[in-house]
Amino acid sequence: MIEPEQIIQMFQERKVTRGHWWNKADEVRRHYNGEIMVPLPELDDMERPATANLLAMGVEQFAMRIASVQPDIQFPSLRPGIKMWDKKAHDSRLAIKGFYSMNRDVIQLRRRARYMVAYGCAPVTISPVSPDGQDPRKMPFVRVRNPLSAYPSQLLDADSFEPANCIFHDQKPLAWLKSTYPAQASLIYKGEKFNDTTLFDILEYVDEDETVIICVGASRNPGTRYEAASGTTATALLERIPNRAGISPVVFPGRVTLDRLAGQFDGTLGMHLRAAKLDALNTIAVFRGVFPEQWVEGSNPSRAPQILQYADGKQGQVGIVKDGRVIQMLPATSQMGPQLLDSLERNQRITGNMPAELSGESGSNIRTARRGEVVLGNTIDMPIQEYQEIFAASREAEIRRMVAVQKAYYGKKYTMFVLPGDGKVLKEDYVPDDTFATDMARVFYPLPGSDANGIAVAIGQKIGMGIMSTETGMELDPTIEDPAREKHRIIMDGLEKALLAGLEQQLTSGQMDSVMVAKIAMKLIDPEMSLAEALTEAHKEAQSEQAAQQQQQAQQAQQGQQDMGGQAGMSGGGMAGPGGPQGMPPSPEGMPGINQTPPATPQDQAQSQPSIAPPPQGAMDLKSLLGALGGGASAP
């Protein structure tokens, strides 16, 4: 159990250790937000940069391309081939994808991509409750943390993303403390002058055992005495929450660098600031050209020149100068300024991997679309690939924490793959303790380095070349959440198209009655009924009608035979007619149904037998053949 004083001491040490990176990251933030001020010594003023903010453009373009593709998740089956274990792996995949979907992962990944590109890291925490406490859903919640306020423990492995503990720094006003923690707000030292808007440091310490939140009071001189009105404690423990998951909830992925964290555009900061200063100086020269300086030169050395009347062009007033003349001094503007600005812009693009295509422009020597794609791909594909693989490795660590949280807090409760907003379970999809047989998941991007526009084309080309199956393409496509279900739907679509084509062919060839087609169409009015269901029901109804019709005809024939037998008996002196066992009524299942209508009588059956088709046109009969063989003589 860690004490608040220990947390403050660790925070101060890590703040000093990360000070160099923090200063650089904060400068990147100010450049991104356009908060950099350019000093203008000649005007004794400060001016904001008026040059193109290539840093902000690069961060936006790279982040949106990285986050345009969602990674896929696969859980291994611990006993492949056994249906129960294969289903557990399938349900685990759907559950994790549901967690990310309910956490609005599409938006979170875009924010994390911006943090990764600009600052060089993108930390997250996994918790069993919502950060704001208003979401009642029982599931792991992913919270994206600001890297500028995160202070993780030292990692022995540079490629590890899982620090043992981490401290998050935030600031809250006194009004928030009073409303949330009134007892601690009355004890914390607030300083000599304070009000409800006074900010206090809030430190959140997390590790595998607990989460501790403390408040740090205002700074105090050693000789200052505490007073009851302003508070009597330097620190206040706000909350201490045990961690039942037994694993540190922090995942801290970072860029691959040499020896320290660094953003992608750290090397362009000086170029951007120099370009802003140069543009400011050119702006000063332009202003002086618009409003040139005027000097009065004397014509008589013995007398000083005098301005008798100032000129006013708006009023039509002419200026009068005595013993002198007015000279306008125009500044000599150099052409090296714009050239140097172009050179600085090129250096920024090269250093930050920002080709002109990212801003909708193209080099003068690029004249084809393919050449433009090659230039753009050679510049940004490899960095995007690296970022996506880093996020994939980070997600594997996040999934281990999600599984641990879900099993530790809600392991025995039925839940859904995607819970509604009110948290009520409407359909019992799975039980976490039974479904998550392992927390070992594989996360991968289909084609690392490709964005959403290029991945579909690449998958289609590989399938067309025959080096990839359609099922593998569905697994790689991030828009297909369940490849097995999608494959089943494709098969059903093909069968439905073939079924519809068969019905159209039977109707065209006369093999099916149009009334039967009308019955099928009437059943399809119900939007929930498929074509196969409508056809099956119509087939059963036709079988029942045919069976009833044939049974009625059989009864009529039997009644006729009995009547004829009775007449014969009366005329023959009471002889009994021919007897025999009664025939069984026909079953509906034995009827042909919608395929054809069964014949009603034996005569109809005889007439319905197919006759021998006439010989095709041009074929010779036997007599003509014999005549041809006999030289035209007729046979005897």
Residue pairs with C-beta under 8 A, 6 or more apart in sequence:
1 209
1 210
1 240
2 205
2 207
2 210
2 212
4 212
4 214
4 235
4 236
4 237
5 235
7 167
7 203
7 205
7 212
7 214
8 203
8 214
8 216
8 235
10 151
10 167
10 205
11 151
11 167
11 169
11 203
14 151
14 152
14 153
14 167
15 22
15 151
18 151
20 260
21 120
21 260
21 261
21 262
22 148
24 262
24 263
24 266
24 269
25 118
25 119
25 120
25 147
25 148
25 263
26 148
27 269
28 55
28 118
28 119
28 263
28 265
28 266
28 269
29 118
29 148
30 36
31 53
31 55
31 56
31 269
31 272
32 53
32 55
32 56
32 59
32 118
34 48
34 49
34 53
34 56
36 48
36 49
36 272
36 273
36 276
37 46
37 47
37 48
38 46
38 47
38 48
38 49
38 273
38 276
38 277
38 280
39 46
39 277
40 46
40 47
40 280
40 284
42 284
43 284
47 280
47 283
49 272
49 273
49 275
49 276
49 279
49 280
50 276
50 279
50 280
50 283
51 272
51 275
51 276
51 279
51 341
51 345
52 345
52 359
53 272
54 268
54 272
54 345
54 348
54 349
54 352
54 354
55 265
55 268
55 269
55 272
55 348
55 352
57 354
57 358
57 359
58 117
58 264
58 265
58 352
58 353
58 354
58 358
59 114
59 117
59 118
59 264
59 265
60 114
61 354
61 358
61 380
62 113
62 117
62 264
62 380
62 383
62 384
62 387
63 110
63 113
63 114
63 116
63 117
64 110
64 113
65 380
65 384
65 451
66 109
66 113
66 116
66 117
66 384
66 387
66 388
66 391
66 451
67 106
67 109
67 110
67 112
67 113
68 451
68 452
68 453
69 388
69 445
69 446
69 450
69 451
69 452
69 455
69 478
70 105
70 106
70 109
70 478
71 388
71 391
71 392
71 395
71 443
71 444
71 445
71 478
72 443
72 444
72 445
72 446
72 475
72 476
72 478
73 93
73 96
73 97
73 395
73 399
73 441
73 442
73 443
74 89
74 93
74 441
74 442
74 443
74 444
75 88
75 89
75 90
75 92
75 93
75 96
75 438
75 440
75 441
75 442
76 89
76 438
76 440
76 442
77 85
77 86
77 88
77 89
78 85
78 88
78 89
78 437
78 438
79 85
80 86
85 437
88 434
88 435
88 436
88 437
89 437
90 484
91 417
91 429
91 430
91 435
92 435
92 436
92 437
92 438
92 441
93 441
94 417
94 429
94 481
94 482
95 406
95 417
95 429
95 430
95 432
95 435
95 436
96 399
96 402
96 403
96 441
97 417
97 481
98 416
98 417
98 418
98 419
99 139
99 140
99 142
99 402
99 406
100 142
101 418
102 137
102 139
102 418
102 419
103 141
103 142
105 142
108 124
108 142
108 144
109 391
111 144
112 122
112 124
112 144
112 391
113 122
113 387
113 391
115 121
115 122
115 144
115 146
115 147
116 122
116 253
116 254
116 255
116 387
116 390
116 391
117 263
117 264
117 265
117 387
118 263
118 264
118 265
119 147
119 148
119 261
119 263
120 147
120 254
120 255
120 257
120 261
120 262
120 263
120 264
121 147
121 150
121 252
121 253
121 254
121 255
121 261
122 144
122 147
122 253
122 254
122 391
122 394
123 144
123 145
123 147
123 150
123 152
123 166
123 250
123 251
123 252
123 253
124 142
124 143
124 144
124 145
124 250
124 251
124 394
124 398
125 142
125 143
125 145
125 166
125 168
125 206
125 249
125 250
125 251
126 140
126 141
126 142
126 143
126 249
126 251
126 398
126 401
126 402
126 405
127 140
127 141
127 143
127 249
127 405
128 138
128 139
128 140
128 141
128 244
128 245
128 405
128 408
128 409
128 410
129 135
129 141
130 137
130 141
131 141
131 143
135 141
135 421
135 423
136 422
136 423
137 419
137 421
137 423
138 409
138 410
138 413
138 415
138 419
138 423
139 406
139 410
139 415
139 419
140 401
140 402
140 405
140 406
142 398
145 168
149 168
149 169
149 170
150 166
150 167
150 168
150 169
150 252
151 166
151 167
151 168
151 169
152 163
152 165
152 166
152 167
152 250
152 252
153 163
153 164
153 165
153 166
154 163
155 163
155 252
161 251
161 252
161 253
161 254
161 393
161 394
161 397
162 248
162 250
162 251
162 252
162 397
163 248
163 250
163 252
164 207
164 208
164 248
165 205
165 206
165 207
165 208
165 248
165 250
166 205
166 206
166 207
166 248
166 250
166 252
167 203
167 204
167 205
168 203
168 204
168 206
169 201
169 202
169 203
170 201
170 202
170 203
170 204
171 199
171 200
171 201
171 202
172 199
172 200
172 202
172 215
173 196
173 197
173 198
173 199
173 200
174 185
174 190
174 194
174 195
174 196
174 197
174 198
174 199
174 200
175 196
175 197
177 184
177 185
177 188
177 200
177 215
178 185
178 196
181 215
181 236
181 238
184 215
184 236
184 237
184 238
185 236
186 231
187 231
187 232
187 233
187 236
188 200
188 215
188 217
188 231
188 233
188 235
188 236
189 217
189 218
189 220
189 226
189 230
189 231
189 232
189 233
189 234
190 198
190 200
190 217
190 218
190 230
190 231
191 198
191 217
191 218
191 219
191 220
191 230
192 224
192 230
194 218
194 230
198 218
200 215
200 216
200 217
200 218
201 215
201 216
202 213
202 214
202 215
202 216
202 238
203 213
203 214
203 215
203 216
204 211
204 212
204 213
205 211
205 212
205 213
205 214
206 212
206 243
206 248
206 249
206 250
207 243
207 248
208 243
208 245
208 246
208 247
208 248
209 242
209 243
210 240
210 241
210 242
210 243
211 239
211 240
211 241
211 243
211 249
212 237
212 239
212 240
212 241
213 237
213 238
213 239
213 240
214 235
214 236
214 237
214 238
215 235
215 236
215 238
216 234
216 235
217 231
217 233
217 234
217 235
217 236
220 226
220 234
226 232
243 249
244 408
244 409
245 401
245 404
245 405
245 408
245 409
246 404
246 408
247 400
247 401
247 404
248 401
249 401
249 405
251 394
251 397
251 398
251 401
253 390
253 391
253 393
253 394
254 261
254 390
255 261
255 262
255 263
255 264
255 386
255 387
255 390
256 386
256 390
264 352
264 353
264 383
265 351
265 352
267 351
267 352
268 347
268 348
268 351
268 352
271 344
271 347
271 348
271 351
272 348
274 344
275 341
275 344
275 345
275 348
278 337
278 340
278 341
278 344
279 341
281 337
282 333
282 337
282 338
282 341
285 331
285 333
285 337
286 333
288 330
288 331
289 330
289 331
289 333
292 328
292 329
292 330
292 331
293 328
293 329
294 326
294 327
294 328
294 329
295 326
295 327
295 328
295 329
296 305
296 307
296 321
296 324
296 325
296 326
296 327
297 305
297 324
297 325
297 326
297 327
298 304
298 305
298 323
298 324
299 305
299 323
299 324
299 325
300 323
303 323
304 323
305 321
305 322
305 323
305 324
305 325
306 321
306 322
306 323
306 324
307 319
307 320
307 321
307 322
308 320
308 321
308 322
309 317
309 318
309 319
309 320
310 317
310 319
311 317
311 318
311 319
319 326
348 354
349 355
349 356
353 379
353 380
353 383
354 379
355 375
355 376
355 379
355 380
356 362
356 363
357 372
357 375
357 376
358 376
358 380
362 372
363 375
366 372
366 375
381 449
381 450
382 449
384 448
384 449
384 450
384 451
385 448
385 449
388 445
388 448
388 449
389 445
389 448
392 443
392 444
392 445
392 448
393 443
395 443
396 441
396 442
396 443
399 439
399 441
399 443
400 439
400 441
403 432
403 436
403 439
404 439
406 432
406 436
407 432
407 433
407 436
410 432
411 431
411 432
411 433
412 431
412 432
412 433
413 425
413 431
413 432
414 425
414 428
414 429
414 430
414 431
415 425
415 428
415 429
415 430
415 431
415 432
416 425
416 426
416 427
416 428
416 429
417 429
417 430
419 425
420 426
446 455
446 459
446 476
446 477
446 478
447 454
447 455
447 458
447 459
447 476
450 458
455 476
455 477
455 478
456 477
459 468
459 473
459 476
459 477
460 473
462 468
462 473
463 469
463 470
463 473
471 483
471 487
474 480
474 483
474 486
474 487
475 483
480 486
495 532
496 530
496 531
496 532
499 531
499 532
499 535
500 531
503 512
503 517
503 520
503 535
506 512
507 514
507 517
511 595
511 596
512 594
512 595
513 597
516 538
516 542
516 594
519 538
519 541
520 531
520 534
520 535
520 538
523 529
523 533
523 534
523 537
523 538
524 531
524 534
535 594
538 594
539 593
539 594
540 588
540 593
542 591
542 593
542 594
543 588
543 589
543 591
543 592
543 593
544 588
544 591
546 588
546 591
546 592
546 593
546 597
546 598
547 585
547 586
547 587
547 588
547 590
547 591
549 600
550 586
550 591
550 598
550 600
551 585
551 586
553 600
553 601
554 583
554 585
554 586
557 601
558 582
558 583
561 577
561 578
562 577
564 577
565 576
565 577
565 578
566 577
568 575
568 577
569 575
569 576
569 577
591 598
592 598
599 605
599 607
599 608
615 621
620 628
623 635
626 635
627 633
627 634
627 635
